[in-house]
Amino acid sequence: MTFEQKKARAIALMDSKKMWRSNYAPPLLRILWRLG
């Protein structure tokens, strides 16, 4: 399982638990993910 697959699975899990997106994927972290 690649990092991207693990990240997508973890984000889907947290989203299904109704967590705020800013708690599990804050804007700065999302920018860093895009940059690699």
NUZATI-42538 format. One record per atom (N, C-alpha, C): x, y negated, z negated; residue in one letter; atom name. Coordinates in Angstrom, 3 decimals. Example, Ala and Ser with C-alpha at 12.3 -4.5 7.8 and 13.67 -1.06 7.14 Angstrom:
BEGIN
     east    north       up code site
   13.190    5.690   -7.800    a    N
   12.300    4.500   -7.800    a   CA
   13.200    3.300   -7.800    a    C
   12.850    2.250   -7.080    s    N
   13.670    1.060   -7.140    s   CA
   12.900   -0.030   -7.870    s    C
END
This chain:
BEGIN
     east    north       up code site
    0.852    1.169    0.000    m    N
    0.000    0.000    0.000    m   CA
    0.902   -1.237    0.000    m    C
    0.666   -2.130    0.948    t    N
    1.481   -3.341    1.045    t   CA
    1.011   -4.386    0.037    t    C
    1.823   -5.424   -0.112    f    N
    1.458   -6.505   -1.025    f   CA
    0.139   -7.145   -0.609    f    C
   -0.034   -7.376    0.692    e    N
   -1.259   -8.017    1.175    e   CA
   -2.491   -7.173    0.849    e    C
   -2.376   -5.857    0.978    q    N
   -3.494   -4.972    0.649    q   CA
   -3.793   -5.007   -0.842    q    C
   -2.744   -4.985   -1.651    k    N
   -2.929   -5.048   -3.101    k   CA
   -3.563   -6.372   -3.507    k    C
   -3.083   -7.462   -2.895    k    N
   -3.618   -8.793   -3.208    k   CA
   -5.092   -8.881   -2.831    k    C
   -5.437   -8.397   -1.651    a    N
   -6.831   -8.439   -1.196    a   CA
   -7.732   -7.616   -2.111    a    C
   -7.250   -6.455   -2.531    r    N
   -8.040   -5.595   -3.425    r   CA
   -8.234   -6.255   -4.790    r    C
   -7.179   -6.856   -5.322    a    N
   -7.268   -7.521   -6.621    a   CA
   -8.198   -8.728   -6.557    a    C
   -8.101   -9.502   -5.493    i    N
   -8.968  -10.675   -5.338    i   CA
  -10.425  -10.238   -5.200    i    C
  -10.679   -9.178   -4.449    a    N
  -12.050   -8.673   -4.300    a   CA
  -12.606   -8.213   -5.642    a    C
  -11.775   -7.557   -6.449    l    N
  -12.207   -7.096   -7.767    l   CA
  -12.564   -8.279   -8.664    l    C
  -11.698   -9.275   -8.699    m    N
  -11.962  -10.434   -9.558    m   CA
  -13.162  -11.228   -9.062    m    C
  -13.333  -11.297   -7.744    d    N
  -14.488  -11.993   -7.187    d   CA
  -15.778  -11.264   -7.551    d    C
  -15.742   -9.939   -7.554    s    N
  -16.943   -9.169   -7.897    s   CA
  -17.318   -9.317   -9.373    s    C
  -16.351   -9.670  -10.206    k    N
  -16.602   -9.883  -11.637    k   CA
  -17.040  -11.314  -11.930    k    C
  -17.247  -12.100  -10.866    k    N
  -17.723  -13.486  -10.962    k   CA
  -16.728  -14.422  -11.657    k    C
  -15.433  -14.128  -11.488    m    N
  -14.416  -15.039  -12.011    m   CA
  -14.318  -16.242  -11.082    m    C
  -13.956  -17.381  -11.637    w    N
  -13.752  -18.559  -10.811    w   CA
  -12.519  -18.347   -9.958    w    C
  -12.607  -18.690   -8.700    r    N
  -11.475  -18.514   -7.787    r   CA
  -10.257  -19.316   -8.251    r    C
  -10.481  -20.457   -8.845    s    N
   -9.349  -21.280   -9.296    s   CA
   -8.578  -20.616  -10.429    s    C
   -9.171  -19.631  -11.102    n    N
   -8.467  -18.918  -12.171    n   CA
   -7.557  -17.826  -11.626    n    C
   -7.989  -17.122  -10.600    y    N
   -7.175  -16.012  -10.105    y   CA
   -6.419  -16.344   -8.828    y    C
   -6.750  -17.433   -8.178    a    N
   -6.021  -17.859   -6.977    a   CA
   -6.019  -19.380   -6.913    a    C
   -5.248  -20.019   -7.799    p    N
   -5.212  -21.477   -7.791    p   CA
   -4.644  -22.013   -6.471    p    C
   -4.984  -23.251   -6.134    p    N
   -4.562  -23.808   -4.844    p   CA
   -3.052  -23.722   -4.587    p    C
   -2.239  -24.019   -5.581    l    N
   -0.790  -23.960   -5.378    l   CA
   -0.338  -22.539   -5.045    l    C
   -0.892  -21.565   -5.717    l    N
   -0.532  -20.171   -5.456    l   CA
   -0.965  -19.743   -4.055    l    C
   -2.139  -20.186   -3.617    r    N
   -2.599  -19.850   -2.266    r   CA
   -1.680  -20.454   -1.207    r    C
   -1.196  -21.663   -1.464    i    N
   -0.249  -22.296   -0.531    i   CA
    1.040  -21.490   -0.461    i    C
    1.539  -21.058   -1.619    l    N
    2.770  -20.265   -1.645    l   CA
    2.584  -18.924   -0.943    l    C
    1.405  -18.304   -1.086    w    N
    1.125  -17.045   -0.393    w   CA
    1.198  -17.252    1.120    w    C
    0.634  -18.367    1.589    r    N
    0.643  -18.634    3.031    r   CA
    2.055  -18.866    3.549    r    C
    2.874  -19.517    2.742    l    N
    4.250  -19.799    3.165    l   CA
    5.116  -18.545    3.172    l    C
    4.735  -17.578    2.369    g    N
    5.456  -16.307    2.346    g   CA
    6.397  -16.268    1.236    g    C
END
